Amino acid sequence: MAEEHVQSLARGLAVIRAFDAASPELTLSEVARKTGLTRAAARRFLLTLAELGYVRTDGRLFSLSPRVLELGYAYLSSLSLPEVALPHLERLAAEVHESASVSVLDDTDIVYVARVPTARIMRVTIAIGTRFPAYCTSMGRVLLAGLPPEDLDAYLARAVLERLTPHTTTSPVALRTALDRVRSQGWAMVDQELEEGLRSIAAPIRDRDGRVAAAVNISSHASRTTVESARRDLLPPLLATAARIEADLRATGGAGRALPVTGGAGRP
């Protein structure tokens, strides 16, 4: 594979990834520093991306243009999962009066592919394409629990288990124990591990071969939902929703196209 690696493409993508919510606008020097490129190389890539319409500039600051969304849309539009899941998420959110989402696994992150929000309960805004670390989210736990043993070993070897709140699980041994429990019971609950005050519960969405292809969750503020009430009031409709999404995916033949993107192996 190494001899087929196109370095210029990799560098161009690195330039695009240099922009994020914290750095929507960057100078040439900042892009060079974040990507490890020389100023001359960074300038060439930025000007090429600008000519293609993916980057815009006022002569000093650079930023991504809306056209960059086409790159992600090509992937999302190839999935039947978001369009199949959305009506079920709307029904679920209306029933429980809480936000409902679907995500897939991408390397060490979960990526949101469908969402129906209610009240905002996190400091950050969650949208399609939002990424959070898998280890400390309910959907991430469901997706990790569904990995083959060798893929889970590879994940644990490269994931950084950062303490995001006082409740965050940061021990690989403790995380394995939690994943064993998720695998056994068929669902996951994460209590304020991603953000204090955020409690979420998730269930797997399986493809026609029984593999975990995605996860669906309900998230709520801890002040409204106790662990006991989440298990009693939120879990049954969540499991029913997962079953309905699975049935529709199988009926449309789309489950096979909704498999996790593991990158060779990104809060809920």
C-alpha positions in Angstrom: 0.0 0.0 0.0 2.8 2.4 0.8 3.9 2.7 -2.9 0.4 3.7 -3.9 0.1 6.4 -1.2 -0.5 9.8 -3.0 1.3 12.2 -0.7 -0.1 15.3 -2.4 -3.7 14.1 -1.9 -3.0 13.3 1.8 -1.5 16.8 2.3 -4.5 18.5 0.6 -6.9 16.7 2.9 -4.7 17.6 5.9 -5.1 21.3 4.9 -8.9 20.9 4.8 -8.9 19.2 8.2 -6.9 22.1 9.7 -10.1 24.1 9.8 -12.6 23.2 12.5 -15.1 24.8 14.8 -12.4 26.3 17.0 -10.4 27.6 13.9 -12.9 28.5 11.1 -10.4 31.0 9.8 -6.7 30.6 9.5 -3.7 32.5 8.2 -1.2 30.8 5.9 1.3 30.5 8.8 -1.4 28.9 11.0 -2.3 26.3 8.3 1.4 25.5 7.8 1.9 25.0 11.5 -1.2 22.9 12.0 -0.4 20.6 9.0 3.4 20.5 9.3 3.8 21.8 5.8 6.2 24.5 4.7 4.6 27.9 4.1 5.3 27.5 0.4 3.6 24.1 0.3 0.6 25.3 2.4 0.2 28.3 0.1 0.1 26.0 -3.0 -2.5 23.7 -1.5 -4.7 26.6 -0.3 -4.6 28.4 -3.6 -5.4 25.1 -5.4 -8.4 24.5 -3.0 -9.5 28.1 -3.5 -9.4 27.7 -7.3 -11.5 24.5 -7.0 -14.0 26.4 -4.8 -13.4 24.6 -1.5 -11.6 27.4 0.2 -12.1 31.2 0.2 -9.8 34.0 1.2 -9.7 37.7 1.7 -6.0 37.8 1.0 -4.9 37.1 4.5 -7.4 34.8 6.2 -8.5 31.5 4.7 -11.7 29.6 5.4 -13.6 26.6 4.0 -16.5 27.3 1.6 -19.8 25.6 1.7 -18.7 23.5 -1.3 -16.6 21.4 1.0 -19.9 19.8 2.2 -20.0 18.0 -1.1 -17.2 15.8 0.1 -19.2 14.5 3.1 -22.5 14.5 1.2 -21.1 12.0 -1.3 -20.7 9.5 1.6 -23.9 10.4 3.4 -26.0 10.2 0.2 -24.7 6.7 -0.5 -26.3 5.5 2.8 -29.9 4.5 3.1 -29.5 4.6 6.9 -30.2 8.4 7.5 -33.3 8.6 5.4 -34.6 5.3 6.8 -33.9 6.3 10.4 -35.2 9.8 10.4 -38.9 9.1 10.6 -38.3 6.7 13.4 -36.2 9.2 15.3 -39.0 11.8 14.9 -41.5 9.4 16.3 -39.2 8.4 19.2 -38.4 12.1 20.1 -42.1 12.9 20.1 -42.8 10.0 22.3 -40.2 10.6 25.0 -39.7 14.3 24.6 -36.0 14.0 24.4 -33.4 14.2 21.6 -32.8 11.1 19.5 -29.8 10.4 17.2 -28.1 7.7 15.0 -24.4 7.4 14.5 -21.8 5.2 13.0 -18.2 4.5 14.0 -15.3 6.2 12.3 -11.9 5.2 13.6 -12.0 6.2 17.3 -15.0 8.5 17.0 -18.7 8.3 16.5 -20.2 10.4 13.7 -23.8 11.6 13.7 -25.7 10.7 10.5 -29.2 11.4 11.7 -30.7 13.5 14.6 -33.9 14.9 15.9 -33.2 17.4 18.7 -35.5 18.8 21.3 -34.1 21.0 24.1 -30.4 21.8 23.9 -28.6 19.9 26.7 -25.0 20.2 25.7 -22.6 23.2 25.5 -21.9 22.3 21.9 -24.3 22.2 19.0 -24.7 18.7 17.5 -25.4 18.4 13.8 -25.0 15.8 11.1 -21.3 15.1 10.9 -20.5 16.0 14.5 -17.9 13.7 16.0 -17.4 12.6 19.6 -15.0 10.1 21.2 -16.5 6.6 21.1 -15.3 5.4 24.5 -17.3 7.9 26.6 -20.6 8.0 24.6 -23.5 5.6 24.8 -23.6 5.1 21.0 -19.8 4.6 21.0 -20.1 1.9 23.7 -22.7 0.1 21.6 -20.6 0.3 18.4 -17.4 -0.7 20.2 -19.1 -3.7 21.9 -20.1 -4.9 18.4 -16.6 -4.9 17.1 -14.8 -8.2 16.4 -12.2 -8.9 19.2 -9.2 -8.0 17.0 -10.7 -4.7 16.0 -11.5 -3.8 19.6 -7.9 -4.6 20.6 -6.7 -2.3 17.8 -9.1 0.4 19.0 -7.9 0.2 22.6 -4.2 0.3 21.4 -4.6 3.6 19.7 -7.5 5.4 21.5 -6.7 8.1 24.0 -9.0 7.7 27.0 -9.1 11.3 28.2 -10.8 12.3 31.4 -13.5 14.7 30.2 -15.5 14.8 33.5 -15.0 13.3 36.9 -17.2 10.4 35.8 -15.3 9.4 32.6 -14.0 5.9 32.3 -10.3 6.1 31.4 -9.1 2.6 32.2 -8.9 0.2 29.3 -9.7 -2.6 31.7 -12.8 -0.8 33.0 -13.9 0.0 29.5 -13.6 -3.6 28.5 -15.7 -4.6 31.5 -18.3 -2.0 30.5 -18.3 -3.2 26.9 -18.8 -6.8 28.1 -21.9 -5.6 30.0 -23.2 -3.8 26.9 -22.7 -6.8 24.8 -24.5 -9.0 27.3 -27.5 -6.8 27.9 -27.9 -5.4 24.4 -27.8 -1.6 25.2 -25.6 1.0 26.9 -26.1 3.8 29.3 -23.5 6.5 29.9 -23.9 8.7 32.8 -22.2 12.1 32.6 -18.9 10.7 31.1 -18.9 13.0 28.1 -20.3 16.1 29.7 -21.5 16.7 33.2 -25.3 16.7 33.4 -25.7 14.6 30.2 -27.1 11.1 30.5 -27.7 9.0 27.4 -28.9 5.5 26.5 -28.2 3.7 23.3 -29.1 0.5 21.4 -27.5 -1.2 18.4 -28.8 -1.2 14.8 -27.8 -4.5 13.2 -27.5 -5.4 9.5 -29.0 -8.4 7.8 -25.9 -10.5 8.9 -26.4 -9.5 12.6 -23.4 -7.2 12.7 -23.7 -3.9 14.5 -24.0 -1.3 11.7 -25.0 1.8 13.7 -26.4 2.9 17.0 -29.5 4.9 18.1 -29.7 6.8 21.3 -31.8 9.1 23.5 -30.0 11.8 25.4 -31.4 13.8 28.3 -30.2 16.1 31.1 -29.5 14.3 34.4 -31.8 16.8 36.2 -34.8 15.5 34.2 -33.9 11.8 34.0 -32.5 9.5 36.6 -30.7 6.3 35.8 -33.7 4.3 37.0 -36.2 6.4 35.0 -34.1 6.1 31.9 -34.0 2.3 32.2 -37.8 2.2 32.9 -39.2 4.9 30.5 -36.6 5.4 27.8 -35.1 2.0 27.2 -38.3 0.2 25.9 -39.2 2.8 23.2 -35.5 3.0 22.3 -35.2 -0.8 21.7 -38.5 -0.7 19.8 -37.2 2.1 17.6 -33.9 0.2 16.9 -36.0 -2.9 15.9 -38.1 -0.8 13.5 -35.1 0.8 11.9 -33.5 -2.6 11.4 -36.7 -4.0 9.8 -36.9 -1.1 7.4 -33.2 -1.3 6.5 -33.6 -5.0 5.7 -36.8 -4.4 3.7 -35.0 -1.7 1.6 -31.8 -3.7 1.2 -29.9 -0.8 2.8 -28.4 -2.3 5.9 -25.3 -3.5 4.1 -24.6 0.1 3.1 -24.8 1.4 6.7 -21.8 -0.4 8.0 -19.4 1.4 10.4 -16.5 3.2 8.9 -13.7 2.0 11.0 -10.7 3.5 9.3 -8.8 0.2 9.2 -10.1 -0.9 12.5 -14.2 11.2 16.8 -19.6 13.6 22.5 -23.6 11.5 22.0 
